[in-house]
């Protein structure tokens, strides 16, 4: 796995964790921000052929 792919997957995992935490604490604004970030990261992954495993988020 190259550095780009590893870094992208790490950012996705981190953002998923942050999104879960925001939802659990009831921070709707932060949850919206994190969801937008996650959507962008997944789009970038798809554009570069990086397979992202399905999650529960």
C-alpha positions as CSV (number, residue, x, y, z in Angstrom):
1,X,0.0,0.0,0.0
2,X,1.4,3.4,-0.9
3,X,1.6,6.4,1.4
4,X,-1.3,8.2,-0.4
5,X,-3.7,5.2,0.1
6,X,-2.6,4.6,3.7
7,X,-3.0,8.3,4.6
8,X,-6.4,8.5,3.0
9,X,-7.7,5.4,4.7
10,X,-6.3,6.7,8.1
11,X,-8.1,10.0,7.5
12,X,-11.3,8.2,6.7
13,X,-11.1,6.1,9.9
14,X,-10.3,9.2,12.0
15,X,-13.2,11.1,10.5
16,X,-15.6,8.2,11.0
17,X,-14.5,8.1,14.7
18,X,-15.0,11.9,15.0
19,X,-18.4,11.6,13.4
20,X,-19.5,8.9,15.8
21,X,-18.3,11.0,18.8
22,X,-20.1,14.1,17.5
23,X,-23.4,12.1,17.1
24,X,-23.0,10.5,20.5
25,X,-22.5,13.9,22.2
26,X,-25.4,15.5,20.3
27,X,-23.3,18.0,18.5
28,X,-25.3,18.3,15.3
29,X,-23.2,21.0,13.8
30,X,-20.0,19.0,14.2
31,X,-21.7,15.9,13.0
32,X,-22.7,17.8,9.8
33,X,-19.1,19.0,9.3
34,X,-17.6,15.5,9.9
35,X,-20.2,14.0,7.5
36,X,-19.2,16.4,4.8
37,X,-15.5,15.6,5.4
38,X,-16.2,11.9,5.2
39,X,-18.2,12.3,2.0
40,X,-15.3,14.2,0.4
41,X,-12.8,11.6,1.5
42,X,-14.9,8.8,0.2
43,X,-15.3,10.6,-3.1
44,X,-11.5,11.1,-3.4
45,X,-11.0,7.4,-2.6
46,X,-13.4,6.4,-5.3
47,X,-11.7,8.8,-7.9
48,X,-8.4,7.1,-7.1
49,X,-9.6,3.6,-7.1
50,X,-9.0,3.2,-3.3
51,X,-11.4,0.6,-1.9
52,X,-13.0,1.7,1.4
53,X,-14.6,-1.1,3.4
54,X,-18.2,-0.6,4.5
55,X,-18.6,0.8,8.0
56,X,-21.5,1.3,10.4
57,X,-21.3,5.1,10.2
